[in-house]
């Protein structure tokens, strides 16, 4: 009897372990279940280098938690992730840069790891898939920025131990997380010549679209070696990491788009599936096509998706971990070519879904201080993506800044630091001085002698513009300031609120509106320029609630969000309307 009990116990343990080992969905299932994806970009991946020599101990650990804000984004809050979920998104890619939070021995700062974990929890607690990676530790080198991970034999041999150690730390921190957390080994890994599209393309500046078989072969081998090291390090930590779905990128995250060079498909054909893996590996590429010719852009997407399936069908499922248009970062496509952009986004998502390829839109949608509200500054794009994926935008919410009463808190950390009241560094918008005559700025106090308004007029040469400096009104928190065409010329490209002291003042901006020549006013756009951080304190405007309440009859038990859209599954912690009354879903 005792022998039977012992045998029964062993069988139960074996069975339970077997069930546990199989309870993570496969990579293919994960890609199908992710839904619509978005990148929380320029946030945990943001970084600045004061030391660019990677052989120096000072290269490592150059920043603290303030790095999250150093590219102009506010500190991420859980409300932003909830907003993305309510807008129909099912997955968030959270790019993370590590070198600036590691010591020379590769040990990650505990406070940074805790912050990464906090953001991951926002995503997981919202019921969404989450991807974390090693991001700007790779990339294109410049005079002001150097990266420690490159697609080369030298880089791999020098950094193998540090790279694997980093991933063991990350994997151990998240060992107990479930299947909705995925790891991505590295971002856009380039060779030491900063070659895009295929390895060795830029090895000789005298040869346009050059190619060196030896350099390219070494680069592709390095990518595969880094991928294998990543997988080995994660799997070796045990627990849920033995079955967690892992993501590896092609060289440069290149997608093989185009037919203009014979080597464009090399990053796909040379990418290997890490050894020892069966059904828990996902491959990733990125895509940023030019949409000036919409028909050609759509055709190129169709060809790319077919190429991806042809090359990876035997290796594993694919995600497009970053995508947008070629001008998605500077906003010019959105401002100047919006009809094409909306049509392209709709096409991209629909066609990728048909091919069972998950897509993660790069940033945009909600940017800068809008993330603190939270609100979409490109709500029409967010709705386009949701409708393309789900077939309808009904039941989803796309709040905009107009739905909030906003006060912006600006913390200056540098003399001459600038907050944008209008425009940006990319010159994506401008206006004629014949159409506008001034700007009204309302602050929480009198900041005359501390802050001033700076206006950038006609371009003189390069990055030099005609400039007008306008002091704030003394003794008042509201300044009505007027443009001087004789100083600025014919156009205005940007307007900033500038710190003119050596101190680090904090100010609250209640409103900044442009005054048209007919006296009417239009809102400016408050975002970080440089030398400051900004957060937005918001109070929802309830006019929308009053509009939808009469449409809800007593006793019908239907549930509506604050935009008046009917929902079937309320999100915990969000406000809804039922039978004409507001309630918080518990």
Secondary structure, DSSP 8 states (H G I E B T S, - for coil): -HHHHHHHHHHHHHHHHHHHHH-S--HHHHHHHS-EEEE--SSTT----S---TTSGGGTT---GGGGGTTS-----HHHHHHHHHTTEEEEEE----GGGB-TT--B-HHHHHHHHHHHHHHHHTT-EEEEE--TTSS--BTTB--S--SSHHHHHHHHHHHHHHHHHHHHHTTT--TTEEEE--S----TT---SSTTTTS-TTSTT---HHHHHHHHHHHHHHHHHHHHHHHTT-GGGGT--EEEE-GGG-----SSSTTTTHHHHT----TT-SS-EEEEEEEEE--SSHHHHHHHHHHHHHHHHHHHTTT--EEEEEEEETTTTTSHHHHH-HHHHHHHHHHHHHHHHHTT-EEEE-S-SS-TTHHHHT--SSHHHHHHHHHHHHS--TT-----GGGEEEEEEEEE-STT-EEEEE--TT----EETTTEEEEEEEESS--BTTEEEEEEEEEEETTEEEEEEEE--TT-SEEEEE--HHHH-SEE-EEEEEE-SSS--EEEEEEEEEEETTS-EEE---EEEESEEEEEEEEE-THHHHHHHTTS-TT---EE-TTS-EESS--TT-EEEETTEEEE--
